[in-house]
Amino acid sequence: MRKWSQPNRIKSIDLMNHSPKVTILTPMFNTGREVLETIESVRASTYKDWEHIILDDASTDDSVSLIRAHIEETGYPGRLFENPENLGIAATRQALMKKARGEFLVGVADDLLRPDRIEKDVRCLESASPKVAGVFSRVETFDHTSREVIGQIGAWKGSLDESGQIEPKELAHGLLKVNLIPAMTVTLRRSIIDSVGYDTSFFIEDYPTWVRLLKAGHTFCYRDEVSMDYRIVSTSVRSKHRSRVDLDCLRSKALFFDSGLMDNKRVRDECWRYFWSKITVFNAADRRQAREVLSKMGSEIPSALKAAFSYFPSKALQRMSHRNRTPSATEGKNFHR
């Protein structure tokens, strides 16, 4: 795990008259101490033409006061804003974009940029086809508590052209199977993401956005190197909201239906496979929504999965239904969210 040295005080710039090339977007919720580390990694960047916007999503701890004090004491040229109430991931991301002025957007929550990440991403996008929506790369994960390196994710195993561009249909086939683009490594073209936008009906914002960009005729470039250090914590969105996240993954896959990027049967089969693999994870409400997603594709359960369903023990389904049922008004009244 790389450590960031304490830099010299940064001289403040005239933010009102400066139009930066890159906007760094940081959503924050009870992660003030981690965001302080993010700030230090931004300071160490070899690329200097940026603005950093931090939007707090109604934190319940001292995150806002920590970041505000740091900006005032060090002269860090960042801008801190606060949501009046908790809006969630996708809505906060959209609110951040509305405040951005850069041509390129870099989304960083509480993770750490490698020093040359922004410089190389900008160089890549400036020389890429106008159809390229963004560029992604690999990320190194580390344990938040021990700081030990865990491994790497985000390696693209498919083909690339000489500029690092991925053929859209090949990327679509990869994304149908899994969200293979690590959001924290992505640098996006502002003009393209503005035209496509974010769908705030999703709890997660990255997976559906990549699919919608492909459906709009865009693609991505890939840089085969590590550009971010990503902290693994036990309170991540996936660990706290597994059912909702998995439902949105299914919804994202279903966006490929009638996209022209692949055969509809492939999309239906993958959606049914994913539904089956997560059936014991979905709570009752999300399982109903998942079935609605499948029904909108006019799909019957594939024969292979139908056979599997016939062998699934009925008692296990009953236990699952009992476990995932909606509690009564008096259940859990002594527990806090």
PAMAR-749802 format. One record per residue (C-alpha): x, y, z; residue number from 1; residue in three letters. Coordinates in steps of 0.2 Angstrom, whole numbers, plus 5000, padded with zeros to 4 digits. Layout:
# PAMAR-749802
<padren <X,Y,Z>,NUM,'ALA'>
...
# end
This chain:
# PAMAR-749802
<padren <5000,5000,5000>,1,'MET'>
<padren <5007,5016,4995>,2,'ARG'>
<padren <5009,5030,5007>,3,'LYS'>
<padren <5007,5049,5003>,4,'TRP'>
<padren <5019,5061,5010>,5,'SER'>
<padren <5013,5078,5017>,6,'GLN'>
<padren <5014,5091,5003>,7,'PRO'>
<padren <5018,5109,5005>,8,'ASN'>
<padren <5003,5121,5006>,9,'ARG'>
<padren <4995,5123,4989>,10,'ILE'>
<padren <4991,5141,4983>,11,'LYS'>
<padren <4973,5144,4980>,12,'SER'>
<padren <4967,5148,4963>,13,'ILE'>
<padren <4953,5159,4957>,14,'ASP'>
<padren <4940,5146,4955>,15,'LEU'>
<padren <4926,5157,4948>,16,'MET'>
<padren <4937,5162,4933>,17,'ASN'>
<padren <4946,5146,4930>,18,'HIS'>
<padren <4939,5133,4918>,19,'SER'>
<padren <4949,5117,4923>,20,'PRO'>
<padren <4952,5102,4911>,21,'LYS'>
<padren <4947,5089,4924>,22,'VAL'>
<padren <4934,5089,4937>,23,'THR'>
<padren <4937,5076,4952>,24,'ILE'>
<padren <4921,5071,4959>,25,'LEU'>
<padren <4920,5064,4977>,26,'THR'>
<padren <4904,5059,4986>,27,'PRO'>
<padren <4906,5058,5004>,28,'MET'>
<padren <4895,5049,5018>,29,'PHE'>
<padren <4903,5047,5035>,30,'ASN'>
<padren <4920,5045,5026>,31,'THR'>
<padren <4929,5061,5031>,32,'GLY'>
<padren <4945,5053,5037>,33,'ARG'>
<padren <4947,5042,5022>,34,'GLU'>
<padren <4943,5057,5010>,35,'VAL'>
<padren <4957,5066,5018>,36,'LEU'>
<padren <4969,5053,5011>,37,'GLU'>
<padren <4960,5055,4994>,38,'THR'>
<padren <4964,5073,4995>,39,'ILE'>
<padren <4983,5070,4998>,40,'GLU'>
<padren <4983,5058,4983>,41,'SER'>
<padren <4975,5071,4972>,42,'VAL'>
<padren <4988,5084,4978>,43,'ARG'>
<padren <5002,5072,4973>,44,'ALA'>
<padren <4995,5071,4955>,45,'SER'>
<padren <5007,5075,4941>,46,'THR'>
<padren <4993,5083,4932>,47,'TYR'>
<padren <4988,5100,4939>,48,'LYS'>
<padren <4974,5107,4928>,49,'ASP'>
<padren <4959,5101,4939>,50,'TRP'>
<padren <4946,5106,4951>,51,'GLU'>
<padren <4940,5094,4966>,52,'HIS'>
<padren <4922,5095,4971>,53,'ILE'>
<padren <4917,5085,4987>,54,'ILE'>
<padren <4898,5083,4990>,55,'LEU'>
<padren <4893,5077,5007>,56,'ASP'>
<padren <4877,5066,5007>,57,'ASP'>
<padren <4871,5071,5024>,58,'ALA'>
<padren <4884,5063,5035>,59,'SER'>
<padren <4880,5059,5053>,60,'THR'>
<padren <4898,5061,5060>,61,'ASP'>
<padren <4911,5074,5059>,62,'ASP'>
<padren <4916,5072,5041>,63,'SER'>
<padren <4910,5089,5035>,64,'VAL'>
<padren <4919,5098,5049>,65,'SER'>
<padren <4935,5088,5046>,66,'LEU'>
<padren <4936,5092,5027>,67,'ILE'>
<padren <4931,5110,5029>,68,'ARG'>
<padren <4944,5113,5042>,69,'ALA'>
<padren <4957,5104,5031>,70,'HIS'>
<padren <4953,5115,5016>,71,'ILE'>
<padren <4954,5131,5027>,72,'GLU'>
<padren <4970,5126,5036>,73,'GLU'>
<padren <4980,5120,5020>,74,'THR'>
<padren <4973,5131,5007>,75,'GLY'>
<padren <4968,5116,4997>,76,'TYR'>
<padren <4959,5121,4981>,77,'PRO'>
<padren <4944,5110,4983>,78,'GLY'>
<padren <4925,5115,4985>,79,'ARG'>
<padren <4914,5106,4998>,80,'LEU'>
<padren <4895,5105,4997>,81,'PHE'>
<padren <4882,5097,5007>,82,'GLU'>
<padren <4866,5088,5002>,83,'ASN'>
<padren <4851,5094,5013>,84,'PRO'>
<padren <4846,5076,5016>,85,'GLU'>
<padren <4853,5059,5011>,86,'ASN'>
<padren <4850,5056,4992>,87,'LEU'>
<padren <4860,5040,4989>,88,'GLY'>
<padren <4873,5036,4977>,89,'ILE'>
<padren <4866,5039,4960>,90,'ALA'>
<padren <4857,5056,4964>,91,'ALA'>
<padren <4873,5062,4973>,92,'THR'>
<padren <4883,5058,4958>,93,'ARG'>
<padren <4871,5067,4947>,94,'GLN'>
<padren <4872,5082,4959>,95,'ALA'>
<padren <4891,5082,4958>,96,'LEU'>
<padren <4891,5082,4939>,97,'MET'>
<padren <4880,5098,4939>,98,'LYS'>
<padren <4893,5107,4948>,99,'LYS'>
<padren <4907,5101,4937>,100,'ALA'>
<padren <4916,5112,4924>,101,'ARG'>
<padren <4929,5101,4918>,102,'GLY'>
<padren <4930,5093,4900>,103,'GLU'>
<padren <4934,5076,4909>,104,'PHE'>
<padren <4927,5069,4924>,105,'LEU'>
<padren <4936,5058,4937>,106,'VAL'>
<padren <4925,5050,4951>,107,'GLY'>
<padren <4934,5046,4967>,108,'VAL'>
<padren <4925,5042,4983>,109,'ALA'>
<padren <4938,5037,4997>,110,'ASP'>
<padren <4951,5029,4987>,111,'ASP'>
<padren <4969,5034,4981>,112,'LEU'>
<padren <4974,5040,4964>,113,'LEU'>
<padren <4991,5035,4958>,114,'ARG'>
<padren <5001,5051,4954>,115,'PRO'>
<padren <5001,5049,4935>,116,'ASP'>
<padren <4983,5042,4933>,117,'ARG'>
<padren <4975,5058,4927>,118,'ILE'>
<padren <4989,5064,4916>,119,'GLU'>
<padren <4989,5047,4906>,120,'LYS'>
<padren <4970,5047,4906>,121,'ASP'>
<padren <4969,5064,4898>,122,'VAL'>
<padren <4982,5060,4885>,123,'ARG'>
<padren <4973,5044,4881>,124,'CYS'>
<padren <4956,5053,4878>,125,'LEU'>
<padren <4963,5068,4869>,126,'GLU'>
<padren <4970,5056,4856>,127,'SER'>
<padren <4955,5044,4855>,128,'ALA'>
<padren <4940,5043,4844>,129,'SER'>
<padren <4926,5055,4848>,130,'PRO'>
<padren <4915,5039,4851>,131,'LYS'>
<padren <4925,5034,4866>,132,'VAL'>
<padren <4916,5039,4882>,133,'ALA'>
<padren <4930,5035,4894>,134,'GLY'>
<padren <4945,5026,4899>,135,'VAL'>
<padren <4947,5013,4912>,136,'PHE'>
<padren <4962,5003,4920>,137,'SER'>
<padren <4966,4991,4934>,138,'ARG'>
<padren <4965,4994,4952>,139,'VAL'>
<padren <4975,4987,4967>,140,'GLU'>
<padren <4964,4983,4982>,141,'THR'>
<padren <4970,4985,5000>,142,'PHE'>
<padren <4963,4981,5017>,143,'ASP'>
<padren <4957,4997,5026>,144,'HIS'>
<padren <4962,4991,5043>,145,'THR'>
<padren <4979,4982,5040>,146,'SER'>
<padren <4983,4992,5024>,147,'ARG'>
<padren <4989,4976,5016>,148,'GLU'>
<padren <4988,4974,4998>,149,'VAL'>
<padren <4974,4961,4993>,150,'ILE'>
<padren <4976,4960,4974>,151,'GLY'>
<padren <4971,4968,4958>,152,'GLN'>
<padren <4954,4969,4948>,153,'ILE'>
<padren <4949,4977,4932>,154,'GLY'>
<padren <4960,4968,4919>,155,'ALA'>
<padren <4953,4968,4902>,156,'TRP'>
<padren <4957,4951,4893>,157,'LYS'>
<padren <4949,4955,4876>,158,'GLY'>
<padren <4956,4963,4861>,159,'SER'>
<padren <4961,4981,4859>,160,'LEU'>
<padren <4966,4992,4844>,161,'ASP'>
<padren <4982,5002,4843>,162,'GLU'>
<padren <4974,5016,4853>,163,'SER'>
<padren <4968,5005,4867>,164,'GLY'>
<padren <4950,5006,4861>,165,'GLN'>
<padren <4938,4991,4864>,166,'ILE'>
<padren <4926,4985,4850>,167,'GLU'>
<padren <4908,4989,4857>,168,'PRO'>
<padren <4901,4972,4854>,169,'LYS'>
<padren <4915,4963,4862>,170,'GLU'>
<padren <4914,4975,4878>,171,'LEU'>
<padren <4895,4972,4878>,172,'ALA'>
<padren <4897,4953,4879>,173,'HIS'>
<padren <4910,4955,4893>,174,'GLY'>
<padren <4898,4967,4903>,175,'LEU'>
<padren <4883,4956,4901>,176,'LEU'>
<padren <4892,4943,4911>,177,'LYS'>
<padren <4900,4955,4924>,178,'VAL'>
<padren <4903,4973,4928>,179,'ASN'>
<padren <4921,4972,4923>,180,'LEU'>
<padren <4924,4991,4923>,181,'ILE'>
<padren <4930,4997,4940>,182,'PRO'>
<padren <4921,5014,4942>,183,'ALA'>
<padren <4935,5022,4952>,184,'MET'>
<padren <4947,5020,4938>,185,'THR'>
<padren <4936,5028,4925>,186,'VAL'>
<padren <4939,5045,4917>,187,'THR'>
<padren <4924,5051,4907>,188,'LEU'>
<padren <4921,5064,4893>,189,'ARG'>
<padren <4909,5076,4901>,190,'ARG'>
<padren <4900,5080,4884>,191,'SER'>
<padren <4895,5061,4882>,192,'ILE'>
<padren <4890,5058,4900>,193,'ILE'>
<padren <4879,5074,4899>,194,'ASP'>
<padren <4870,5068,4884>,195,'SER'>
<padren <4867,5050,4891>,196,'VAL'>
<padren <4865,5055,4909>,197,'GLY'>
<padren <4863,5044,4925>,198,'TYR'>
<padren <4847,5034,4929>,199,'ASP'>
<padren <4843,5038,4947>,200,'THR'>
<padren <4831,5024,4948>,201,'SER'>
<padren <4846,5013,4951>,202,'PHE'>
<padren <4854,5011,4968>,203,'PHE'>
<padren <4871,5008,4960>,204,'ILE'>
<padren <4876,5021,4946>,205,'GLU'>
<padren <4891,5013,4937>,206,'ASP'>
<padren <4885,4997,4929>,207,'TYR'>
<padren <4869,5004,4921>,208,'PRO'>
<padren <4879,5019,4915>,209,'THR'>
<padren <4892,5008,4906>,210,'TRP'>
<padren <4878,4998,4897>,211,'VAL'>
<padren <4868,5014,4892>,212,'ARG'>
<padren <4884,5022,4885>,213,'LEU'>
<padren <4886,5006,4874>,214,'LEU'>
<padren <4868,5007,4869>,215,'LYS'>
<padren <4871,5025,4864>,216,'ALA'>
<padren <4885,5020,4852>,217,'GLY'>
<padren <4900,5023,4863>,218,'HIS'>
<padren <4914,5013,4869>,219,'THR'>
<padren <4929,5013,4881>,220,'PHE'>
<padren <4948,5013,4880>,221,'CYS'>
<padren <4958,5003,4892>,222,'TYR'>
<padren <4975,5006,4899>,223,'ARG'>
<padren <4984,4991,4905>,224,'ASP'>
<padren <4991,4997,4922>,225,'GLU'>
<padren <4986,5001,4940>,226,'VAL'>
<padren <4979,5018,4942>,227,'SER'>
<padren <4970,5017,4959>,228,'MET'>
<padren <4972,5010,4976>,229,'ASP'>
<padren <4955,5004,4982>,230,'TYR'>
<padren <4951,5001,5000>,231,'ARG'>
<padren <4941,4986,5005>,232,'ILE'>
<padren <4929,4989,5020>,233,'VAL'>
<padren <4916,4978,5029>,234,'SER'>
<padren <4903,4992,5027>,235,'THR'>
<padren <4904,4994,5008>,236,'SER'>
<padren <4888,4996,4999>,237,'VAL'>
<padren <4888,4979,4992>,238,'ARG'>
<padren <4890,4971,5009>,239,'SER'>
<padren <4876,4982,5017>,240,'LYS'>
<padren <4864,4981,5003>,241,'HIS'>
<padren <4867,4964,4994>,242,'ARG'>
<padren <4849,4961,4988>,243,'SER'>
<padren <4847,4979,4981>,244,'ARG'>
<padren <4864,4979,4973>,245,'VAL'>
<padren <4861,4962,4965>,246,'ASP'>
<padren <4844,4967,4959>,247,'LEU'>
<padren <4852,4982,4950>,248,'ASP'>
<padren <4865,4971,4942>,249,'CYS'>
<padren <4851,4960,4935>,250,'LEU'>
<padren <4842,4976,4929>,251,'ARG'>
<padren <4858,4982,4921>,252,'SER'>
<padren <4860,4966,4911>,253,'LYS'>
<padren <4842,4967,4905>,254,'ALA'>
<padren <4846,4984,4897>,255,'LEU'>
<padren <4855,4974,4884>,256,'PHE'>
<padren <4839,4967,4878>,257,'PHE'>
<padren <4834,4974,4861>,258,'ASP'>
<padren <4850,4984,4861>,259,'SER'>
<padren <4857,4977,4844>,260,'GLY'>
<padren <4873,4973,4853>,261,'LEU'>
<padren <4870,4954,4855>,262,'MET'>
<padren <4856,4941,4852>,263,'ASP'>
<padren <4841,4943,4864>,264,'ASN'>
<padren <4842,4925,4868>,265,'LYS'>
<padren <4859,4927,4875>,266,'ARG'>
<padren <4853,4942,4886>,267,'VAL'>
<padren <4838,4932,4892>,268,'ARG'>
<padren <4848,4916,4897>,269,'ASP'>
<padren <4861,4927,4906>,270,'GLU'>
<padren <4847,4936,4916>,271,'CYS'>
<padren <4839,4920,4921>,272,'TRP'>
<padren <4856,4912,4926>,273,'ARG'>
<padren <4860,4927,4936>,274,'TYR'>
<padren <4842,4927,4944>,275,'PHE'>
<padren <4845,4909,4949>,276,'TRP'>
<padren <4862,4912,4956>,277,'SER'>
<padren <4855,4926,4968>,278,'LYS'>
<padren <4838,4919,4972>,279,'ILE'>
<padren <4843,4916,4990>,280,'THR'>
<padren <4851,4933,4991>,281,'VAL'>
<padren <4836,4943,4985>,282,'PHE'>
<padren <4823,4948,4999>,283,'ASN'>
<padren <4805,4945,4995>,284,'ALA'>
<padren <4802,4963,4987>,285,'ALA'>
<padren <4818,4962,4977>,286,'ASP'>
<padren <4814,4945,4971>,287,'ARG'>
<padren <4797,4951,4965>,288,'ARG'>
<padren <4805,4965,4955>,289,'GLN'>
<padren <4818,4953,4948>,290,'ALA'>
<padren <4804,4942,4941>,291,'ARG'>
<padren <4796,4958,4934>,292,'GLU'>
<padren <4812,4962,4925>,293,'VAL'>
<padren <4812,4945,4917>,294,'LEU'>
<padren <4794,4945,4912>,295,'SER'>
<padren <4797,4962,4903>,296,'LYS'>
<padren <4809,4952,4891>,297,'MET'>
<padren <4794,4941,4887>,298,'GLY'>
<padren <4805,4927,4893>,299,'SER'>
<padren <4801,4909,4899>,300,'GLU'>
<padren <4814,4901,4910>,301,'ILE'>
<padren <4827,4892,4899>,302,'PRO'>
<padren <4825,4873,4899>,303,'SER'>
<padren <4841,4870,4908>,304,'ALA'>
<padren <4836,4881,4922>,305,'LEU'>
<padren <4819,4874,4922>,306,'LYS'>
<padren <4826,4857,4926>,307,'ALA'>
<padren <4837,4864,4940>,308,'ALA'>
<padren <4821,4873,4947>,309,'PHE'>
<padren <4812,4856,4948>,310,'SER'>
<padren <4826,4849,4959>,311,'TYR'>
<padren <4827,4864,4971>,312,'PHE'>
<padren <4820,4857,4987>,313,'PRO'>
<padren <4803,4865,4991>,314,'SER'>
<padren <4807,4866,5010>,315,'LYS'>
<padren <4823,4877,5006>,316,'ALA'>
<padren <4812,4889,4996>,317,'LEU'>
<padren <4800,4889,5011>,318,'GLN'>
<padren <4815,4893,5023>,319,'ARG'>
<padren <4821,4907,5010>,320,'MET'>
<padren <4804,4915,5009>,321,'SER'>
<padren <4802,4915,5028>,322,'HIS'>
<padren <4819,4922,5030>,323,'ARG'>
<padren <4816,4936,5017>,324,'ASN'>
<padren <4798,4940,5022>,325,'ARG'>
<padren <4794,4958,5026>,326,'THR'>
<padren <4794,4960,5045>,327,'PRO'>
<padren <4778,4966,5054>,328,'SER'>
<padren <4777,4984,5061>,329,'ALA'>
<padren <4782,4978,5078>,330,'THR'>
<padren <4797,4967,5073>,331,'GLU'>
<padren <4814,4975,5075>,332,'GLY'>
<padren <4807,4990,5083>,333,'LYS'>
<padren <4823,4992,5095>,334,'ASN'>
<padren <4835,4991,5080>,335,'PHE'>
<padren <4842,5007,5071>,336,'HIS'>
<padren <4845,5008,5053>,337,'ARG'>
# end
